[in-house]
Amino acid sequence: MGQGGKKMDILLEFITSRIKTKKITEEGVGVESFDDGAIIPLPDRSIDIVLTTDSFTVSPLFFRGGNIGTLAAAGTINDLLMMGAHPIAMTLALVIREGLKFADLAKIIDTIVAITEEYKIGIVAGDTKVMPIGSMDETGLIINTTGLGEIPSGQRITDSSLVPGDVIITTGSLGDHGFAMLVTREGMELETELKSDVAALQSLIQPILAYRVHAMKDPTRGGLTGVLTEWATKSNVSIWLDETALPFSDDVKIVAEIFGIDPLHVSCEGKAIIAVHPDDADKVLNLLRSNHLGEQAVAIGQVKDSRKGQVFLKTTIGGHRILDKPIGEPIPRVC
C-alpha cells in the first residue's frame, strides 16, 4: 500500500492511525499490518477471504509493454497471489476526464477483460465517474480495483513470517517497469529494447505454494529495497544480499546511469520477491525457471538473526552497505 519511500510511510501512518478497526477474529490480517491485502476468516469455514484494493494513476496511460489497464488487472491479481490466495473476482471503477478518446478507453478495458478472462477472474461490480476538463491532469483516467481471493484457513503468507535461514529469491530482472515508464514519459530515443515487465503471475506463483514459502511481495512501489526493508522490520530479522547476484538488464543499467537513479529503488510489475525455507529453495527455483515468467529466477540473499531490522548489501568489492528506503518515490506516477 502507498507509493514507496519514507514520506509515504509517514502519510500512511497518519491515515491508518485514525482508522478504528477491529479484526473479525484474532487470526485476521487487517489494514494495520500494511500487507498486500486483508485476510478475513469465515466462521465455521475451511477457507479465509483475502481482500485487496488499489488505485492506478499513471503517466502516460500507454507505455512500452502495456497500459494502465494491464497494470490494474495484473497488479490486483498479483497482490492476492502475494498473500498466498487464489484470485476469484475483482471490481473495476473508472474516473474519466471529459475528452478521453473512446478508442483509448476501449483498448484499456479490453486489456483488463483479456487478462481476467485468461485466469477466469470475474469482474463483478464497478463504478464510473466523469470529471470536467480541468479537474484532472492530461492523462484523463484513474482506475480503482478491489480484488477478492480465497485461501485455506490458516495458510496465509505475510510480511512478518520470515525466519532466519530463509533464502531470498527474485523471479527475474529488477527495475524494468519504472525505467520503461521513465523512458516513455521523457520521449527518449534510446537504442534499447527496454519495456515494462508488467504481467499477472498466477501461473508462476501458484505451483510453488506447495513448498515452504514464508513471504512474497511484488516489488512495485519502493522496488526491491522497499520490500526487503519492510520484511526485515516486520519479521524482526536481517536480510543479507549479494550484489553480484542481483539481476539487472543492460538496458536498466544504462538508463539508471543516465538518470542517476538506484535501480534497487525502482518498481517492477511482473516480478515477485520470495522468502523460502532453505531446504525448498532449489525446488522453488527449478519450478520458477520452468515458467517463461521466471526463467531468470535467482537466489540473491539470505535471512539472518543478527542486526535485526536491517538490510545489508555485500558489494562487488567485498564490503557491506546498509540499504534503506529513499525519502520519496524516485520515479512517480508509474503505477
N, C-alpha and C positions, 0 to 999 in steps of 0.2 A: 504494500500500500504506500501511496505517496510518490514523490518524484525523485527520491535519492538525494543524498547529501545531508549534512548536519543541520542546515537551516530547515529543511523539510521535516527532520526528526523533531525539531522544536515545535513546529506548527502542528504536527500530528499529536504530539503530547498535549499541547494546548487544547486541541479539539476533543481527543478521547477522554481527557481527564474530566470533561464536562458531560460525558455521556454516561448516565447512570444505568448500567446493565446488570442483570443477574443471570448467571448461567442457568440453563434449564436443569442441568444436574451438575454435580461436581466433575463429571467426566467430559463436559463440553469444552470447546475451544471458542472463545469469543473475540471481540474486537480488541480487547486489552492485550491479546497475545501477539498482535502485529504479524500474523502469519498470512499466507496467501488466501486463506478462506476461513470460514467458521465451520465448526463441527457441532451438529445438533443431534444428540442421541434421541432415539424414539423409544418411548416406554414399551416394554414387552415386545420389542422387535429385534431381529438379528442384524439389522443394518443401522447405520447412522447417516444422516443427511449432511452433505457438505455444500456450503453456500459461499459464493464469491461474487463480488461486483467490481466493475472497473469503468472508467471513462477514458475516452480516447480523443485527444485533440492534437493532431499532428500537422506539421507544415514541412513540405507540401502534402496534399492528400494522396498523390500518386508519386511513387519513388522507385528507384531501382530495386526490383524484386517483389513489389507488391503495392498495396494501397491501404488506406485506413480500414477498409473492410477486412483485409487479410489480418491486420493487427487485432481487430476486435474479435473475430472468430477464434483465431489461433491463441490469442492471449487469454481469452476466457477459458478455453479448453485446457490450456497448459496450467493455469492456476489451480484448476481442480485436480489435474494429474499430479501436481507437486505435493498435494495433500494425501496422495495415495488413492484418490477417488476414481470411480468410473463415471465419466460425464453422461448426463441424461438429457438435459434440456437447458435452454437459455432464453432470456428476454432480450429485446432489441428496442432501444429508444433513440430517436434521432432528433437533434436540434439543428434545424436547417435555416440558413440565411436566405432571404429572398434573392433570387438571381442565380442560385446554384443551378448549373445545367442539368437537365433531366438525363442526358446521356451519361454524365459523370455519376450521378446518383444511381443510375441503373447498373453501371459497372460495379460500383461498390456493393450494392445489395446482392447482385448476382454472385460476387465473390464470397460473401458471407454464406449465402444459401449453398453454394457448391461445397464449401468446407464442412458445414454442418450436416449436409446430406451424406457426404462421404463417410462420416463417422456416426451416422444415424442419431444425430442430436436434434431434437425438435426445437424450433423457435415457437414458444408457446404463449408469449404475451409481448406487448410493446407499447410505445407511445411516440407521437410525433408532434413537434412544435416548430412553427415557422417564425423566425425573427426578422424584423425590418432591416433594410440596408442601413448600415451604420452602427448596428448594435452588436455585430460580431466582426472578427477580422476577415481578411480576404479569402481565407480557406473555405469558409462558409458551411462547415459541418462539424458537429460534435456527436460522438456516438457513446451511449452508455449501455452496458450489458450486465446482466446478472446470470451467473452460471449455477446450475444445480447438478449435484452428483450424489453417488451413494458409495458407501464403504462398509465392509463387515464391521460389526460393532467392536469397538476397542482396538481396531487395527488402523491407527492413524499415523501419518508421518508429519512431524512438526519441526520447527527450527530449534527446539530445545532438547532434541533427542540424540545429539551426537555423544559418543563416548570415546575415551582415549583408545587409540589403536585404529580407529576408522580411517579408511583410505578415501581421499577426496578425488573425484573424477569429474572431468568435463567431457561432455559428449561431442565436442568439436571446437573449432577455432573461435576466438573471442573478439568482440568489438565490431563485428561486421555490420550489424544493423545501424548502430549510431553513426558510424563513419559513412556508410552509404547514404543515410539521410543528409548528412552534412554536405557531402559532395553534390548531391542532387540539389539541395537548397541553394548552394553557392554557385550553381551553374558551371562547375569546374569541368574543363575539357581535359581530363587526365587519361593517359593511356593505361587504363585499368579496367578489369572486369568486376570490380567490387560491387556487390549488391547485397541487399538485406537478406539475412538468413531466416526471415520470418516463416514459421511453419508450425502446424499443430503436431504435437509429439506423441499422440496416443499410441501409434504402432510401435514406437521406440520404447516408451516407458512401461506400458502395462506388462510386457513379458518379464521385466526384471523385478516386479513386485513379489515374485515367488522367492526372492532371496532377502537377506537381512539388510535392507535399505533403511537407514536410520534418518536421513534427511534428504530433501530435494528442493531445489529452487531454480527458477529460470532467471538468469542474471539480466533483468530488464533495467529498471531504474537503479543506478548505482553500480552496474556492472559486477564483475567478479569481486571486487573489493567490498561493495555493498553487501553482497550475500555473505561473504565469509566473516566480516566484522559483526554482522548480526548473529550469525551462528555461534561465534566464539563467546559473545556476551550472553546470549540466551542459554547456551548449554554449559557455560562456565568451564570452558576448555580453551586451549590454544590451538591454532592451526598453523602448520609449517609448510610452506610451498617451496618448490624448486623452480627457479626462474628458467632453467634450461628446458624444463618440461612443458612450459606454458605454450600453447599453440596459437600463434598469430600468423595470418596470411601475409605474404609480402606486400599486398595492397594495403592492408591495415597498417603495417609498419611505415609505409611511405606516407600515407595520409596523416598518421599520428605525428610523424616528424615534421610535416609541413605546418600543422596547426599547433604543435607543441602540447598535445593532449595525451595524457597517460591512458593507453588502451585498457588498463586494468579497471578504469572507472567508466568505461563506455559500454552501452547496453547491447545485449543480444536478444533476439526474439524467436530463435529457433534452436536454442541450446538449453541444456539442463546441467546444473552442478549437483553432484550426488555424493553423499557420505554413506559408505557401505562397510560392513564388517570385513576385516582383512581376509578372513578365510573365504569370503564370497567375491572378493574384488576381481579376480581373474575371470570368474564365471560371468559376472556382470559385464565386464569389458568385452568379452567374446560375444555376448548377446548384442550389446550395443553396436559393435563393429559389423555384425551381420546384417544390420539395417542401414539403408542408404543415408538415413539422417544421423547415424552415429559412426560412420566409417572412420572418422578421425578421433574417436574417443581415446582418452589417455588419462592415466593417473598423474596428478600434479602435486599431491601433498599428503600429509597425514595429520591426524588429530592427536594432541598430547595433553597430559595432565598438568604440566608446569606452565608458568607465566599465563595464568588463566585470563581469558577475556581479550587476548591479543592475537594478531595475525602477523606472521613473520615470513619474509621472502628471502631465501638463500640466493644471493646474486651470482652472476656468472663469474665474478672474481673471488668468490668464496666467503664473502661477508654476509651479514644479515641486515635487513632493514624492516622496520615496522610499517605495516600497511594500515592506513586509516581512511575513512570516508573523506571526500572533498567537502568543502564548505557548501557548495551548490552543485547543481547538475551541470557538467561540462558542456553537454550538447542538449539544450532544452527542446521541447516540442517534438520528441521523436517517438513517443508512444502515448 
